[in-house]
Amino acid sequence: MEWIVQLPILFFSVIVHEVSHGLVALRQGDDTAKRAGRLTFNPVPHIDIMGTILLPAFCFISHLPMVGWAKPVPINPLKMRGRRWGTFRVALAGPVSNLLLALAAAVAFRVDASLPQKFPQFQRNFMSAMIFAVEINVFLAFFNLLPVHPLDGGKVMSGLLPLRARLNYDRHAPYGFMIVVLLISFGVVGKVVTIPSMLTLELFKSMGLIW
């Protein structure tokens, strides 16, 4: 029955990820997400049939780790102040928001562990939920930082490259989703994402936040 707790945490994490994109875009002068009604924590406007419903259901049925995504927030780079760096900041906002959520969950875990055990079963369940929140948000952050379009890392990499290199790099964008699927199928994503994820979790452990 862990999915009853994990699913809301996953939904909340991916919604925060997308809202963060929209908020940073708004600060850069682009109100597209705001006008589309996407700067909200109401889950309904963020539902993506594949990422929010079908994929989590498949994970549940297949006994796989619960993963998914929300509908991407619409942005218009032409409205941003400094189109190149504006898009870079918007792309980076999502993974950063997940790392901040992971840190907040780790702090919540540590606080709960420090409290008197007056409600031991509830506190154990809460600590288990916070560990899942830490792990899923760390994973989401580094998965989205993979330098492949349409992931955030593709836009981050594009923003860092000089014009000629950026134009060549962005040519893979129409095939990006297929590339991501192939990387997942051959286990490349798991290996690449696992290393920084484990290092981040070890950092939290060294800080005494989780164990």
N, C-alpha and C positions, 0 to 999 in steps of 0.2 A: 504493500500500500504506500510505498515511499513516493510514488508518482503524484499522490494527492498533495504532497508538500512541494515536491520538486517542480511540478508544472507551473504553479503560480510564481515561484522564484524565477524560473526560466523566462516566463512571460514578462515579469517585471523588469528583468535584466535587459532583455532585448528592446523593451519599450523605452527604458532610460537611455539605452544606446542611441536609438533613433531620435528621441526628443533632444538629446544633446547635440546631434547634428543640426537639427532645426534651430535650436537656440543660438548656437555659434553662427549659423548662417544669418540669423536675424541681426546679430551684433555686427556682422560684416555688411549689412545693408540689404540683405535678401529676405523679403517677407513671404516668399512662396509657400513655405511650410506653414506659416501662421495663417495665411489666407486659405490654405487647404484644410485647416482644422486639425493639424497634426501636432501642434504643441500642447498636447494633452496626455494625461496618464490614463484616460479612459481607453481600455484595450481595444474597443470595437474598431476605431479608425485605423488601427495598426495591424489588424489581422491580415495575414498572408495565407492563402489556402494551403500552399505547399509547406512553408516554413513554420507556420503557427498551428496548423491542424494536422496535416497528413504526416509530416516528418516526426513530430512528437508521438503521434499515435503509432507509427511504425516502430519507433524506439521502444515504446511501452510493450507492444506485442512481441517484439524480437528480444526483449530483455537487454537492450543496449542502453548506454548512458543517454540521458535526456538532453537533446540538443534541438536547436531550431533558430528561427529568425523572425523578425517583424517586417512588415511592408516598408521598403526604403522610403525615407522622407524625401519629398521632391525639393530640389534646390535649383537655382538659376544662377550660374557663375557670372553671367553678364550683369547682374545687379550688384555684385559684390565689389567692395572697395579693394582694389588690387586683386584681380581675378585669380591669378596664379596662387598667391599666398592665402587668399581667402578660401579657395577650394582645399588647399593643404590643411588649414586650420579646421575646417569643417570635417574633413575626413579623419583627422587625428582625434577629434572630440569623442567619437564613439568608443574606440579602444580605451582612451583615458578614462571615460566614464565607467567602463567595466572594471578597470583597475581600482578606481576609487570605491566602487561598490564592494569589490573584494576586500579592500582594506577595512571598510566600514563593517562588513560581516565578520571579519577576523577580530575586530575590536569588540563587537557584540558577543562573540564567542568567549573572549577572554573575560569580559565583564560578568557574563552569566556563570562562567566557571568559578569566579571569585565569590559569588553570592552564597549564603547559607543554603544548604540543600533542604529547603522546606517543602518543595514540590519536586522531588527527584525525577519522576517520570517525565513531567513537563519540561524540566530543565535539560534532561538528556535529549529529548526530542528536539528542543530548540537548538542545542549545541550541534546536533546532527544536521539540522536544516542550515545552520550557519556555515558548517564545513562545506556542504554542497554549494551554498551561495559563493563561498570563496573559490572553490574549484571551478565552477561553471563560468564565473566571471573572468577568472584568470585565463581559462581556455578561450572564451569568446574574444578577449582582448588580443591575444596573440594569434588566434586563427584569423581574425579580421585584419591583422597587420601583415599577413602574407602579401608580398608585392605582386599581386595578380589582380587585374580587373575582373569582376566588378567589386572586389573586396576593398575595404578602406585603404589597405596597404598599397594597392595599385595607384590610388589617387595621391597618397603620401609620396610614393616613389616618383610619380609623374611631376609633382610639385618641386621635388629636389633636383631634377635633372635640367640641364641647359636645354634650350629650345630644340636644337636639332636632335639630340638624344631623346628628348621627350616625345617628339613626333614619331620617331622610330619605335620607341617603347610602346606608345599608345596604339600601335597597329594591331596588337594582340587582343584589344578590348572586345571585338565581336566574338572571339573564341574563348574569352576568359572563363566562362562558366564551365565549358567543356574541359579546359585545362585544369580547373579546380577539381572536377570530378575524377579526372585521370590521376591527379596527384593523390587524391584520397584513396582511389582504387589500388594504387601501387604502394600505399603506406607511407608516402613521402610526407604528407601533411602531419600524420601522427608523430613521426620522428622529429620534424622541424618544430612543431608546436609544443611537443612534450618537454624539450630541453629548457626553453625560457619559462615555461609554466612551472616545472619542478624547481627551478632556481628561485622563482618568486615565492613559491610555497615554503621553500627552505628558509628564505629571508624572513617570512612571517614567523616561522618556527623559532628562528634565532632571536627574534624580537620578543618571544614569549607570548605571542598572540594566539597561536594555535599549537596543537600537538597531535 
